[in-house]
C-alpha cells in the first residue's frame, strides 16, 4: 500500500456517510432490521418474500430484497430455500454472488451450485478466493469437472490449487493459505515497513510477518503491533519472537485445531518435510474446523452420517440405514440371550416386565462414559500417561452409580411387587451391568484408538451390545440361580 493510499479525506467520509443514509430502510433494499431477527437470523417472513418473488419470476424484486444483506446472510438464504430455487436465486442476484458468498455457503449447497455453473465461471470465482477456500470449493467435484475448471485457470493459480489437492483430505496442506508475508532475517524494521507499503500484491489481511533464513525456513515471527511500535533501525532478528508453533503440511486438521486452542494462536506457519515455509493457517479457518469436528463426533456416535440437512436424501438414508442394520444384528444377539431363559420367564412373568430396565439403564450409563472418553481422546486429555487413572476413575463412578440405582430399583421393586428376593436380584443385576457399562465405555474407545480406528464411529455399537447382553444375562441368570424362577 502506498503512502497516498493511507491519506484520509474528510470529504470522502462525508460522501460515504451520505450514500449510506440514502439507502432506504424499507422498500427496495432490505435493511438489517427488516431481514434479521433478534438472534441475527433471517426472519421467516423475509424468506417467504424472497420465495414469493422467485415464484413470480420477479428478479428485480429478488435483487432488491437481497441487496442489503451481508454475504454470510445471503449464504444462509440459499440454505433456507428449496433446492430447486437456488439456481434461480443465484441467477437473480447476479453480481451479489461474490466470492464472500461462495466461501460462506454450506458444502452441499456450494457443490450443487458449482456443478451447475460453467467451468469458466467457476474458474473465475476460484481465482478470486483464498487458496484454502478455492480448494474447499473444488475438492468435492467429480474428477472430470475438476479438471475442466483447472484448465480454465491461470497457470499460477492452477499450480497452487493442484498442489493443495495433492495433500490428504482434512490435512494442513488442504487447509492452509499460500497468501502470507515472509521476509529475510537481515531486514530492519524500517525495511519491512517500506516493503509492506510498496508491494500491493501482498495479502489484504494478515496479523504477523514470518521471518525466514536463506533456506526459506521460518525462524521467527513479528506481529504487526511490534513492527509499528519499534524504531526503524532495529534489525528484525533482534525483535522477532523465536518461539513459534510450526504445522507439518500433512498434520490432520483436528490436531491443528488442538494446537491453536492449546497455544492460543492467531496464525501459524505450515512447513514441508524439509522445514521450508509453504503456507499459513489462520484462526478464522480453525473456528470452522473446531465446529465441524465437534459436530462430526457427536453425529458419528449416533450413526446419523453427516447430519447436514442439505445432504442428499439417498446419502442420508444409506448412512443411517447401515448403522440401523448393525443395531438390528446386535439386538438379535441380545434376544438370543433372552431365549436361553424363556422357561424361567414363562414360570415367572415379572422377569419380562423388569429386564428392559436393567439393560436400558446400563445402555444409558455406557453412553455417558463413552461420550466422555471419546471427547477426552479427541482433545488429547486422555493419553498413555493417564489411561490407568481414567479407567479406575470410571470404574469408581460405575460402582457408585450402580449401587445407588440398584438400591432404588431394588427397594421400589420390593414395595411394588412385595417380593424382597426379586428386589435383591434386580438390584444386583443393576450393579453388575453398570460395572460392565463403565468398563466398556472406556475400554472400547481406547482399544479402537490404539488400532487407529476412529472411536466415534463404531464404539456405540460395541458398548450397547455389551450392556444389553449383560443386562439380560445378569438379571435372568441371577433369577435362575437364586431359585426365583
N, C-alpha and C positions, 0 to 999 in steps of 0.2 A: 504494500500500500504506500503511495507517495505521500509527501507532507501536505500537498494541496488537498488530498482526499480527507485529511484529518481536520481541515478548517471547518468552522461552523458558521453558517449564515442564518441570522435570526429571521430574515425574510422568508427563507425556505421553510423554517419551522412554522411560521405563521401560515404559510400557504398549505403545508401539510395538515395543520390543525383545521383550516377552513375546509379542506377536502374531506376530512374525517367527519366534520359536523354536517356536511352536506348529504351524507348517506342517510336515507330515511330510516326511521325506526320501524315503520310499518309500510306496507305497500309492496314495492318491487323487491328490494333486497331484504332478506330476513336478518333481523338483528339477533344478538345473543339471547336477549330476553324473550324473543318470540319463539326461538327454536329449542332452547335448553331449559330443563327444569332445575330445581334447587340442588340436585345431585350431579349437575353437569352432564346429564344425559339428554338425548334428543327427545322432545315431547312427542307422545303418540299422535296428537293432532297435527303436528308439523309433518311427521312421516306420512300420515294419511293425505295431507295436502299434496305432498310430492307424488304419491302414488296416484292420486286422482288426476294430477296434471299429466303424468305419464300415460294413464289410460286414455285421456282426451287428446293425446299426441300434441299437447301444448308445450313445445320445447322451450319457448321463450319464458313461460311462467316457471318451468322447472329450473331454468338457469337463474332467474331472478330469486327464487327461493333459496337456492343452494349457494349463491354468490357470497353471502355474508358469513358462511361457515368456515371454521378452522379446518385445515387439511385432515386432522385426526377425526373431526366430526363428520366430514364427508366420507371418510373411510368407514366410520360406524354406520352411516346411512346405507352404504352398499350392503352391509351385513343384515340390516333390518328389513330390507325389501325382498321380494321374491326373486328367486334365481333368474326367472325369465325376464325380469325387468331391469337387470343390472346392465346389460349391454345397451339398452335403450337409454338408461340414465347416463352412462359413460359418453354416449354419443350426444346427448342433450347438453351436457355441461362443458363439452369441448375443452377449451384452454384451462378450465379449472382442474382438469385431471393431470395435475403436475406431478413431479417426482415425489413431492412430500406426501401426496395422497397414496401413490403407489407403494411407498415404503411403509405406510401405516396399515395397509389392507391386511385382513386375515389371510393366512397362507392359502386356504382353499379358494377363497373368493378371488385373490390375486391370480392364482393359477388358471382359473376358468376364464378370467378376463384376458390374461396374456395369451392363452391358447387361441382366443377368438380374434386377436389383433394380427395384422400383417407383420411379417418378420422385420421389415424395415422400421416400422413404428416401434416395435419392442426394442430393437437395437438402439434407436434414438433415445428412448427412455432409459435404457440400461447405461448408456454413456453419460447420462446426467446424474446417475445415482452414485453414492459411495460404493466402493468395490464390494463390501460385505452385503449391502442391500441388493446390488445387482446380482450377486451370486445367489442370494436367497430367492430372487425372482426367477432365475433361470434353472436352478438345480433340479426342480421337480418336473421340468418339461421333458417330453419324450426326446430321445437322442436325436431324432431327425429334426424336430422343431428347434432344439437347442443349437444344432449345427447351422441351421438356416439363419437363426438370429446372429450367431457369432460371425457368420460370413458377411453380414451387413455392417459390422462394427469397424471402427478404426483399428489399425494393427496394434497400437499401444494398449488400447482398452481391451481388445480381444485377448492379447497376451496375458494381461493381468487377471482376467476372469478365468481363462483356461488354466492358469497356474493355480488359482484358488480352488477350482473344481477338481484338480488333481489330488488334493488332500482328502483324507477321510471325512465322511459326513459327521457333523457335530464336533469338529475339531477346531483348534485355534486358527488353523490355516483358512478354514471356511469363514470364521467369524471376524478375522482381522481386517483392518482397512490399510490400504497401501498409501493413503494420504497422511503423511506425517512430516515433521520438521526435524532434520538431523544435521548437525554442523560439526566441524572438526574441533578437536580439543585445543588447538593453537589459537583460536579466535579470542578476542577480548569481548567484553560486554558491549562496547560501542560497535565493534564489527558486527555482532549479532543483530543489534537493533537496526543498523543500516541495511543488513541483509534482509531482514523481515519487511522493511519498508519498500525495498527496491524490487523484490520478487513478487509479482502479482499472481503467479501461478501457485502460490502456497495454499494450503487448506484454508478455508474461510473460518473454521473454528478449531482451535487447539488450546491446550492448557499448559503443556510443558514442551520443552525442546530437548531432544536426545543428543547427548554428546558422544561422538564415536571416535575410535582410534583410526589409524591409516588403513586397517583391515576392515573397516566399517563394522566393528564390533562395539556395542554400546558399553560405555564405561561410566556413565553418569547421566543425570538429568538436571535441568534448570527450569523451575516453574516461572511463569510469566511475571508473577509478583516479585520474585527475586531479581529478575532481569531489570524491571522498571525501577527498582529501588537501589541498584548497585551502580557505583561510579563507572563511567565508560572505559576507563583504562585498566580495570581489573580483569585478569585472564579468567576465562570460563573454568579452566582447570582448578582454580582456587576457590570458586564459589559453588561448583556443581555438587549435587548430592550423589555420593558414590554408592550408597545403599539403594538398590533398586530390585524389583521383582521381575525377572525375565521369564517369559512364557515360551516354552518349546512349541514349535509350529504344529506338532502332532498331538498336543495335550488335549484331552477331552474337554468339551465346553463346561461340563459340570465341575471339573476340577479347577478350571479357570475362574469360574464364578466363586468357588470357595476361597481362592487366593485373594480375589478382590475384596470379598467380605472379611477375611481374616486380617488383611493388612490395610484396609480402608483405602484402597487405591482409586484414583481418578482415571488414570490410564496406565498402560504397561506395554513395554516393548516385546515384540514377538521375534524370536530368533530361529534361524535354521539349524541344521545339525552341526554346522561349523561355527556357530555362535554369531553369525552376521545378522545385523538388523534388517528385517524384511517387511515389518508392518507394526501396527499398534492396535490394541483393543482398548476401547473407552467404556466408561461406566454406563453410558446410556444403552450400549449393547448388552451389558451384563444384567441390567434390570429385566430385560425381556427373557434372558436365559434363566434367571432365578425363578421368575414366574412360570416359565414353561416347564422347567424341571420339577418344581414343586407340584404343579398340577398333574404332570405326567405320572409321577409316582403314586399319587392318590388314585388316579384312574386305572393304573395298571393293577393295583391291589384289588380293585373291584372287577377287573376284567371288562371294563367298558370301552376299550380301544382308545382312540384319540380323545373321545369325549367332546369333540368340536361339533357344534350344532350346524356348522356349514359343511361338514364332511358328507360325501355322497352316501345315500341310504344303504346301497349294496355293501359298501365297505364297512359301515357301522354294523350291519346285520352279520357280516362274516366275522368281524372281530368279537362281537358279543356271543354269537352262536357257538363259536369254538370253545369258549370257556364254559358256556352253559352245558355243552355236551360232556366236557370233562367233569363238571359238577354232577351231572347225571350219573356218570360212571361211579364216582365216589359215593353218591347216595345209594347206589345199588350195593356197594361194598358194605355200607353201614346196615342196609336192610338185611343182608345175608347174616350179619351178626345177630340181629333180632330173630331171624329164622331159626337159629340154633336153640332159642329159648321159647319157641312157640308153645311147647307143652306147659311150661311154667306160666306163661301169660294166660293160657286157657284156664288153668286152675285158679289163677289169682288175677282177675281182670284189671285191678287197680294199677298193676305194673305198667300196662299200656297207657294209662292216663298220665302217669308221673314221669315215665322215662324221657319224653321230649324235653322236660325241664332241665334234666341233668346235661343232656347233650347241647341244648341251646345255650345254657349259661356257660358251659365250657367253651363253646364257639365264640361267644362274646369276649370272654377273658383272653382267649388266644388271639383274637383280632386286636385287642388293646395292646398286648405285648408285642405283637407283630408290627403294628404301626410305629411304636416307639423304636423298635430295633431297626426297621428299615430306614427311618429318619436318621437315627444315630449313625448308621453305616454311610448314608448318603452325605452327611455333613462332617464325616471324619471324627465324630465324637466316640465312635466305637471302633477301636483298633486292637492290634495284637497285645498292646500294653495293658488294656483293661478288660479283656474278654472274660476272664475268670470272674472278676469282680462284678461284671454286668450279669453273668449267669447266676451267681449267688444272690445278687440283688433281686432279680426277677423271681428266683425260687422262694425267697423270703416273702415277697409280695403275694405270690401264688398261695403259699401256706396261710398267710393272714386272711386273704380274701376267701379262700376255700373254707377255712374254719368258720368265718363269720357267716357266709352264705349257708354252710352246712347246718349250723345251729338254727338259723332262721327257718330253713325249709324243713328241718327235722322236727322242730317244735310245732311248726304250722301243720305238718302232716299228721303228727300225733293228735293235735287238738281237733283237726277237721275230721279225720277218719277213725280216731280212737284206737290207733294201733301203734304202740311205742316201738315195736320191732321194725315196722315199716318206716317210722321216722328215723330210726338209727341207721337203717340200710341206705336210705336216700341221702342222709347227712354224710355218711362215709363215702358214698359214690361221688358226692359233690366235691369233697376234699380231694379225692383221687383225680377226678377229671380236671380240677383247677391246677393241680400239680402238672399234669400232662400238658395242659394248655400253656402254662408258663414256660415249661421247658421247650416245647415245640415252637412256641412263639419266638424264642430267642435262638434256638439251635438251628432251625430250618434256614432262616435268612443268613446266618453265619456260615453254614455249610455251603449254601449256594454261592455266596460271595467268594468263598475260598476256591471254588471251581470256576470263577469268573462268569457266573450267571447272575443276571440282574435279579436281586432278591424280591424286587417289587413285582416281578412278572408272574412268578409261579408259587410263591411262598404260601399264599392264602389257601390254595388247593390242598397242600400237604397238611397245613395246620387244621383246617376244618375237617378233613378226613380223619385225622388222629383224634380230635375231640369228639366227633360224632361216634366213631367206632368205640373209643374207650369209654365214652359216656354210657352207651348202651351195654357194653360188656361188663363194666364195673357194677352198674346198678342191677342188671338181671343176674349176673354171676353171684353177687352177694346175696340176692334174694333166694337163690337156689341153695347156696352154701349154708345159710342160716336156717333153712327149713321153712322160710316164709311162704314159698310156693311149693 
